[in-house]
Amino acid sequence: MRVDAHQHFWNYDPVRDAWINEAMSVLRRDFTPKDLAPELAAHRIDSTIVVQVDQSEAETHFMLDLAEKHSHIGAVVGWVDFRAPNIRERLSYFSKFPKLRGFRHIVQNEPDDRYLLREDFLRGIACLGEFDFLYEVLIFPKQLPAAVEFVAKFPKQPFVLNHIAKPLIKAKEIDFWSKHMRALAAAPNISCKVSGMITEADWKNWRPEDLRPYLDVVFEAFGPDRLLFGSDWPVCMLAGTYDQVTRLLEDYVRDLPQTERDKLFGDNAARIYGVKPAGAKAQR
């Protein structure tokens, strides 16, 4: 199986989606499974993991509804309020949906760089294991030190880092990010999506060589069993095409053994998210 481990859908709402600013006008429209289908066919992608954008339970239900209607959606990463007093009740409710495999909070937008370590947030995360959910970590490099502490608190909880922690590729800053990425990767219970890189580079002028030093760090730190290809479609369109994102990574791993390439482009995602071949019934 080839799996795209990170993509999004939305019905554009200018109020709800105010994060899509003028510079991102290419994203100011609906993006649906019908729009993605040609890209999946062109790149032989069998399944995708659709990830939340809006922080609401309505968003989670929106994605679950799409997953019911479109067999190529292998798993959903939703949103729930981890700080809510009734978090265990909400997780119990969501555990009834087989394709819902985990949750994400947009920590990168939180003003507190140590948000992950808030007592009320930690209390919610501590409930995930009871219901066999993973948690996706979405942060900026400045939040990496907190993430290292955060992951260490839950050694049995599966985590997946989004977008290699969004290094400042355009500014060519790597040392701080590299140091803390290696510390984070030392925890065996966190995997990493190799995604979202071109949108952290110069949108109009990036070159594959600009991204290679960051890829070198990630591949060395996480190894072949904890890396997952993700397109970050349609957000990737800010800086390139689905084809460019895919080819960038295919070219980078060209000389790796086929087994390692297979893990990156699908086997790891299928294992971590419990993705089944299209038509197979998802189970929790």
N, C-alpha and C positions, 0 to 999 in steps of 0.2 A: 504493500500500500504506500502511496505517496500522500502525505497529509500536510496541509497548510495549517500550522498551529496557531495562527493569529490573523483574524480578519474581522471586519465589522459590517453591520447593516444599519441603516436608519432611514426613516421618513423625515426629511429635513423640516425642522421647526426653528425659525429665526430667533425665537425667544429662548426656548430650551437649549438650542445649540449655539448660544452666543459665543462659545469658545472658537467657533469658526469665523475668524476675523476677515477683514478685507483682503489681506494677503493670501488667504486660503479660499478665495472665491470659487475655485474649481470644485470644492467640496460642498458648495451650497446647493445641493439637490438631493433627491432620493437616491439611495444605493440599495439595491435589492438582489436576491439570489439570481434573478434573471440577468442582471447586469454582470454578475460575477461568472456566470456559467461559461461564456466563451474563453475566459482566462483559464478556468479549470481544465477545460477540454484541451486547450492549446499546450498546457504544461503537464498533462496527464495526472492531474491532482484528483485522487479518489475521494478525499474527505477533507473537511475543514473544521476548525474550532472557532466558533463565533464568540466574540468577547464584548462585554458591556462597554457602553460609552456614557450613557446617562446614569446617574446615581439614583435609581428608583427601582422598586420592585416591579413597577409597570414595565420597565426595560427588560427585566428578567423574563417576564411573561411574554413580551414581544418576541424575544429570541426563542423561547421554548415553543411558541406557536409556529415560528418559521421552521424550527427543527422537526416538528411533527409533519410538516408539509413537504419538506425537501430532504430526501434521504442522504444527500451529500454532506449535510451538517452532522458531523459525528459526535460533537460535544458542545456544550454551552458553558461559558464562564459568566455568571451573573453578578448581581449586586444585592447586598443585604446590609442593614445597619448593624454593624458589629457592636456598637455602643448601646443598642437598645436593651432595656431590661428584659424583654421577652425574646432575646436572640435564640435561645435554645428552642423555643416554640416555633420560630420562623424557620430555623434550619430543619426541624422535624417535618414541617410542612413541605419544604422544598425537596426533602429527601425522597419524596414520592415520584419525582420526575427523573426517569432513568438517564436522560441525556445531560442533565445538569450535573457537571462534575466538580465545579468549584466556584469561587467568588473572587472579586477584585474590588479594591477601593482605590480611588485616584489620589493616592498619597502625594504624588508630585505637586498637586495644587494646594496642599495644606501648608499654611504659613509656618507651622511648627515643624522644624526639621527632625524632631524626635517624636513625631506623631505616632509612629509605629509602636512606641513604648508607653503610650498612655495606658493607665491602669484599666480604664473602661474598654478600650480597644483590645487589649490583651485578654480580657475576660471573654470577649466574644470569640477571638481566635482559638482560645482553649477549648471551645465547644465543637470545633470542626471535625476533629478526629472521631467523635462519637457517631457522626453521620457519614464518614468516609468522603469528606470533601477536601479538596486541595485549596490553597490560597495563592493568588498571583500577586507578585510584588511589583508595583509600578512606581518608580522613584527617579529622581535626578541624582547625579553623582554626590551632591552635598548631603544627601540623605543615606548614603551607603554606610557610614559608621553606625547609625541607628539600626539599619537593616542587619548588619552583622550581629549585633546584640539580640535583635528580635528573633532571628532564625535560631540562634543558640538556645533560646528559651524553650523551644518546642522541637526537640531532637527527633521526635517520631512523626511530626507533621510534615507532609509533602508540600513544598513550595516551588513555584516557578517564577523566575525573574523575567520581567518583560523588557524587551528592547535593549538588552545588555546594559541596563541602567542609564541609558541615554547619555553617553559620553559627549563631551563638547568637541565634536569632530571638526566643526567649522573653525573653531579657535585653535585647533591642534593641541588641546590640553589632554594629557594622558596620564601623568605620573600619579596624581591623587586618585584618579579613577582606577588605574591599574592596581595600585597597592591594596585598595579596599575591595576590588573585585576578587583578587586572589584570596583575601581573607574570607570573603563571603563564600567563595567556591570551596573552601576547606570544609564546609559543612556538607556532609554527604546527602542530606535530604533536600537540597535545592538544585533544580535544573534551570536552564537558561534558554530563552527564546532568542535565536539569532534573527532579529527583526528590527524594524524601525531605524535602521542605520542611516539610510540616505537622507532622511528628514532631519537628522542631526548634523549633516554636512551642509555645504553650500548648495542650496537647492538648484541653482542654475549652472554651477561650474564644478560639481564634484567629479572625481575620478576614482576608479577602483583602488588606485594606489593610496588615496587618502584614508581608506577604510582598513587597509591591510594591517597596520599596526594594532588596531583594536581587535580585529579578528584573531590575530596571533595570540593576544592575551587570553581571549575567551576560549579558544580551542585548547590552549595549554592548560588553563586553570580548571576547566570543567571536564575535558576529555570526551571521548566519543559517545558515552552512554548517557550524557546529561545535556545534550544540545539538541535544539529543535528549530527547524526552519519555519519562519513565519513571514508572510508577505506584508502584513500591516495594511492590506488593501481595505478601503480606498485611500487611507491617509497617505500611503506611499506616492500617490499621484501628485502630491505637492512638489516632489523632486524627481519623479521618474515613473516608469511603467511597471506593471507586474512582471513583464518579461525582463526588464533590466534588473529588478530585485532578484529574480530567480537565477538569472545568468551570473550575476555577481557572485553568488554563493557557489553555484556549480563550478565556476572557473576556479574559485579559491580552493575547493576540495578535489579538483580534478585528479590529483596524484595520490589521493588517499585510497585505501582498499575499498572495494565495492561494499563490503559489509558495513564499514563506517559511514559511507555515503548513504546507504539505505537507512541506517539509524537516524541520521540527521534529517533526511527528507521524509520520514514517516514512521519508522519502527519505534523510535523513542516516544513520539507523540501518541501512537496507538497504545503503547504500554501504559504511559503515564495517565492518559485520559480515558482509557478503556474504549477506544474507538473501534467499532466493528465495521466490516465491509458493508457497503450499501446493500440494504435489504435485510441484513441480520438484525435481530431484535436486541436493542440495548438493554443491559441489565445492571443493576446496582450491586 
